Amino acid sequence: MLASSSPRRAQILAELGLPFEVVSAGVDDGDLSPPPTATAASWTVSMAYLKARAAIDQLPAGACGVVLGADTSCELDGQIIGKPADSQEASRMLHLMSGRTQRVVTGVALVNPNNPQDHRLMVTDVAMVTFGPLEGTEIDRYVETNGWQGKAGGYNLAERIADGWAITVEGDPDTVVGLPTQRLTQWLEFAARWEANA
């Protein structure tokens, strides 16, 4: 059960051939701000767990399976960069990342809805994303499209590469999109043991 309204995460699970259903978590992480001492890893995995637990509250008693919550943030100069609140913030983020390398962290929480305290797996994956230099007019044109909305760091990786932005990724590109596929199967296999040993 996917505790996320992200169409990108749903698309990733569908492309992996995994059966799933979307369960509303009712958590808007754009309304929350990390504390000053939080790292991107601690923040994203905490948000992922919050989403998973919130989704469990929407499920009927005795629901089977595993609930998957996920959250993605960028980190630059030790600062967490989440989803921009408006076009000005999106522009500021992109100017900040121009010509630089950022850490993109996705936190994943897998939780057994029948035993969320003892049966949970909270993990993170990191990818390094390097932007080539961006012209101010290039950023302005993109921000005007509103393509930054709802996206950590204000951009969609595949769209920006397709549009000709010079971006390189070290690590799993799907971690940048929002769900680390290179490690996800292993994590789900671990979670499947909860049901088998129940």
Buried (B, 14 or more C-beta within 10 A) or exposed (E): BBBBBBEBBBEBBEEBEEEBEBBEBEBEBEEEEBEEEBBBBBBBBBBBBBBBBBBBEBBEEEBEBBBBBBBBBBBBEEEBBBBBEEBEBBBBBBEBBBEEEBBBBBBBBBBBBBEBEEBBBBBBBBBBBBBEEBEEEBBEEBBEEEBBBBBBBBBBBEEBBEBEBEBEBEBBBBBBBBBBBEBBEEBBEEBEEBEEEE
